[in-house]
């Protein structure tokens, strides 16, 4: 309502309200129609007072219209079809109960009677055909990619809680792994600082490397699994409006995600490399876990695209 829309769609706006609050709500919506705005809504069992506030009522059964017109026209229309609505009945309750109790054959006859009625023809004569605005043209791949990347950077910087949790969890886990695998890669059998061992153990060394790879994989996958579910409806809506394409959108996410992955993996190895006593090339180890993290992030994004919420994404993601 803040944006002053020309057409407002509402799904049962009176649900959960008492009679007085429901009447006030519909009365306010009726006032909006006096400002050259259209309001369409579904409503569940309206009272007689509420039902008379509507200018037009549409009754559907199995996708077919059995009546479309002012509430005051319900009684005479159905009376002409030998469906008499008693005077002390709410017309909306009468019609809803009738079409629910009728079999398909009777309801089809009611729909056919409406489609051939003079009231329907009168409604059609009053309709004005208005062409919908054309779908706006896209700005081009390069502009879309640049603007989407800017937005992705802004969203990432603004979400300080997620960013802090991401780096905080990385530091905590790396310190923990460094303690568990302290100096495990050292080949100096005489080293005894906080270590009590007789010889170099290659299996423990490989266990430390595997742990670092798994940490990089899950550390990059989980943020996307948890956050993309909330971004997905926005992406679907904007893509349907032809604001941009899928390729620049996902490329922009990749462009912003890549520096984060590189930074988190660099931070991981700066903490763990010397503490674990690793002997391999620092940059090759950094590159290896970064590539693993990129593959995991891409898989996580693919999984998040296929499900509706973060819970399903976490359950569907391959371990």
C-alpha positions in Angstrom: 0.0 0.0 0.0 3.0 2.3 0.5 3.8 2.1 -3.2 0.2 3.0 -4.1 -0.4 0.1 -6.4 -3.1 0.3 -9.1 -4.1 -3.4 -8.3 -3.9 -5.1 -5.0 -4.3 -8.8 -4.5 -5.1 -10.2 -1.1 -5.5 -13.8 0.1 -8.1 -14.0 2.9 -7.3 -10.7 4.6 -9.8 -11.3 7.3 -8.4 -14.7 8.5 -7.9 -14.8 12.2 -9.9 -11.5 12.8 -13.0 -11.1 14.8 -16.2 -9.8 13.1 -15.5 -6.1 14.0 -11.9 -6.2 12.9 -12.8 -8.0 9.7 -15.5 -5.5 8.9 -13.1 -2.6 9.5 -10.4 -4.2 7.2 -12.8 -4.7 4.3 -14.2 -1.2 4.8 -10.7 0.3 4.5 -10.1 -1.8 1.3 -13.4 -0.4 0.0 -12.2 3.1 0.6 -9.1 2.3 -1.5 -11.3 1.5 -4.5 -12.7 5.1 -4.3 -9.2 6.3 -5.1 -9.2 4.7 -8.6 -7.5 1.6 -7.3 -8.7 -2.0 -7.8 -8.7 -4.5 -4.9 -9.2 -8.2 -5.5 -9.3 -10.7 -2.6 -10.4 -14.1 -1.6 -12.5 -14.3 1.5 -13.6 -17.1 3.8 -17.2 -17.1 5.0 -17.9 -13.4 5.1 -20.7 -12.1 7.3 -23.7 -10.4 5.6 -22.4 -7.0 6.5 -19.0 -7.7 5.1 -20.3 -9.3 2.0 -22.4 -6.3 1.1 -19.3 -4.1 1.1 -18.0 -5.8 -2.1 -18.9 -4.2 -5.4 -18.4 -7.5 -7.3 -18.4 -11.1 -6.3 -17.0 -14.1 -8.3 -18.0 -17.7 -7.4 -15.9 -20.5 -8.9 -16.3 -24.2 -9.0 -13.7 -26.5 -10.6 -12.3 -23.4 -12.4 -15.6 -22.4 -13.9 -17.5 -19.2 -13.1 -21.1 -19.7 -11.8 -21.7 -16.1 -10.9 -19.9 -12.8 -11.4 -21.6 -9.6 -10.4 -22.8 -7.4 -7.5 -23.9 -9.3 -4.4 -27.4 -7.8 -4.8 -27.8 -9.8 -8.1 -27.1 -13.2 -6.6 -30.7 -14.0 -5.5 -32.5 -13.1 -8.8 -29.8 -14.9 -10.8 -30.1 -18.2 -9.0 -33.8 -17.9 -8.6 -34.1 -17.9 -12.4 -32.2 -21.3 -12.2 -34.7 -22.7 -9.6 -32.1 -22.3 -6.9 -34.0 -20.2 -4.3 -32.0 -18.4 -1.7 -34.2 -17.9 1.5 -34.5 -14.3 2.6 -32.8 -14.9 6.0 -29.8 -16.6 4.4 -26.5 -15.0 3.6 -26.2 -15.1 -0.2 -22.5 -16.0 -0.1 -23.1 -18.9 2.3 -26.0 -20.1 0.2 -24.0 -20.2 -3.0 -20.9 -21.8 -1.5 -23.0 -24.5 0.3 -25.0 -25.1 -2.9 -22.0 -25.7 -5.2 -20.2 -27.8 -2.6 -23.2 -30.1 -2.2 -24.1 -30.3 -5.9 -22.6 -33.0 -8.1 -20.4 -32.1 -11.1 -23.3 -32.3 -13.5 -25.4 -29.7 -11.7 -22.4 -27.4 -11.2 -21.6 -27.7 -14.9 -25.2 -26.6 -15.7 -24.8 -23.6 -13.4 -21.6 -22.6 -15.1 -23.2 -23.0 -18.6 -26.2 -21.0 -17.5 -23.9 -18.1 -16.4 -21.8 -18.2 -19.6 -24.9 -17.7 -21.6 -26.7 -15.2 -19.4 -27.4 -11.6 -20.2 -25.5 -10.5 -17.1 -22.3 -12.0 -18.4 -22.8 -10.3 -21.8 -23.4 -7.0 -20.1 -20.2 -7.4 -18.1 -18.2 -8.1 -21.3 -19.6 -5.0 -22.9 -18.4 -2.8 -20.0 -14.8 -4.2 -20.2 -12.1 -2.1 -21.6 -9.2 -3.9 -23.2 -5.9 -2.5 -22.1 -2.6 -3.7 -23.5 -0.1 -4.8 -20.9 3.2 -2.8 -20.9 5.9 -4.5 -22.9 8.7 -6.4 -21.1 11.6 -4.0 -20.6 14.7 -4.8 -22.6 17.8 -6.0 -20.7 20.8 -3.7 -20.4 23.3 -6.1 -21.8 25.5 -8.8 -20.4 28.4 -6.5 -19.3 26.2 -3.9 -17.5 24.2 -6.7 -15.8 27.4 -8.4 -14.6 28.9 -5.2 -13.2 25.7 -4.0 -11.4 25.0 -7.5 -10.0 28.5 -7.7 -8.8 28.2 -4.3 -7.1 25.0 -5.4 -5.4 26.6 -8.7 -4.3 29.6 -6.9 -2.7 27.3 -4.4 -0.9 25.1 -7.3 0.4 28.2 -9.2 1.6 29.7 -6.1 3.4 26.3 -5.2 5.0 25.8 -8.7 6.4 28.5 -8.3 9.0 27.1 -11.0 11.2 27.4 -13.7 8.5 30.8 -12.4 7.5 32.0 -12.4 11.1 30.7 -15.9 11.8 32.4 -17.2 8.6 35.8 -15.9 9.6 35.3 -16.5 13.3 34.4 -20.2 12.7 37.4 -20.5 10.4 39.8 -19.2 13.1 38.3 -21.3 15.8 38.4 -24.6 13.8 41.9 -24.0 12.6 43.2 -23.3 16.1 41.4 -26.5 17.2 42.8 -28.6 14.4 46.3 -27.1 15.0 46.1 -28.3 18.6 44.9 -31.8 17.6 47.5 -32.2 14.9 50.2 -30.1 16.5 53.6 -30.7 14.7 52.2 -33.8 13.1 54.0 -33.2 9.8 57.4 -32.6 11.4 60.0 -35.2 10.3 62.2 -34.4 13.3 61.9 -37.4 15.6 63.8 -35.7 18.3 61.3 -32.8 18.6 59.6 -33.0 22.0 58.0 -29.6 22.5 54.4 -30.5 23.5 54.9 -33.7 21.5 55.7 -37.2 22.8 56.4 -39.5 19.9 59.1 -41.9 18.7 58.9 -41.4 14.9 57.2 -39.6 12.1 53.7 -41.0 11.4 52.6 -40.6 7.7 49.0 -41.7 8.5 48.6 -38.9 11.0 50.1 -36.5 8.5 47.6 -37.6 5.8 44.8 -37.3 8.4 45.8 -33.6 9.0 45.8 -32.9 5.3 42.4 -34.6 4.8 41.0 -32.6 7.7 42.1 -29.4 6.1 40.5 -30.3 2.8 37.2 -31.3 4.5 37.2 -28.1 6.5 37.7 -26.0 3.3 34.9 -27.9 1.6 32.3 -27.5 4.4 33.4 -24.0 5.2 32.7 -22.9 1.7 29.5 -24.9 1.1 27.5 -24.2 4.2 27.3 -20.4 3.8 25.8 -20.8 0.3 23.4 -23.5 1.4 22.1 -21.4 4.2 21.9 -18.0 2.4 20.8 -18.7 -1.1 17.4 -20.1 -0.1 16.4 -16.6 1.1 17.9 -15.0 -2.1 16.2 -17.4 -4.5 12.7 -15.8 -4.5 14.2 -12.4 -5.3 16.3 -13.9 -8.1 13.2 -15.7 -9.5 11.1 -12.6 -9.4 13.7 -10.3 -11.0 14.6 -12.8 -13.7 10.9 -13.2 -14.5 10.8 -9.4 -14.9 13.6 -9.7 -17.5 15.9 -7.5 -15.4 18.9 -9.8 -16.0 19.8 -13.3 -17.0 20.9 -16.4 -15.1 24.5 -16.3 -16.4 25.5 -12.8 -15.2 23.7 -13.4 -11.8 25.7 -16.6 -11.0 28.9 -15.2 -12.4 28.5 -12.2 -10.1 28.1 -14.5 -7.1 31.1 -16.5 -8.2 33.2 -13.3 -8.6 32.4 -12.1 -5.1 32.6 -15.6 -3.5 36.0 -16.4 -5.0 38.0 -13.7 -3.0 36.2 -14.8 0.2 37.2 -18.4 -0.4 40.8 -17.5 -1.2 41.0 -15.3 2.0 39.5 -17.9 4.3 41.8 -20.6 2.9 44.8 -18.3 3.3 43.8 -17.6 6.9 43.4 -21.4 7.5 46.9 -22.2 6.4 48.5 -19.2 8.1 47.2 -20.7 11.4 47.7 -24.4 10.7 50.7 -24.7 8.4 53.5 -24.0 10.9 51.6 -25.3 13.9 51.0 -28.7 12.2 54.6 -28.7 11.0 53.7 -29.2 7.3 56.6 -29.9 4.9 54.9 -29.3 1.5 54.9 -26.1 -0.5 52.7 -23.5 1.3 51.2 -22.1 -1.9 50.4 -25.5 -3.4 48.6 -26.5 -0.3 46.7 -23.2 -0.3 45.8 -23.6 -3.9 44.7 -27.2 -3.4 42.2 -26.5 -0.6 41.0 -23.3 -2.5 40.1 -25.5 -5.5 38.4 -28.0 -3.2 36.4 -25.1 -1.7 35.5 -23.7 -5.1 34.2 -27.1 -6.2 32.2 -27.5 -3.0 30.7 -24.0 -3.3 29.6 -24.6 -6.8 28.0 -27.9 -5.8 26.3 -26.2 -2.9 24.9 -23.5 -5.1 23.6 -26.1 -7.5 21.9 -28.0 -4.7 20.4 -24.7 -3.2 18.9 -23.9 -6.6 16.9 -27.2 -6.6 15.2 -26.9 -3.2 12.9 -24.5 -1.5 14.5 -23.7 1.8 17.8 -24.0 3.7 16.7 -27.0 5.7 16.1 -29.0 2.5 19.4 -27.7 1.1 21.3 -29.0 4.1 19.7 -32.4 3.9 20.1 -32.7 0.1 23.7 -31.5 0.0 26.2 -34.4 -0.5 28.2 -35.2 2.5 
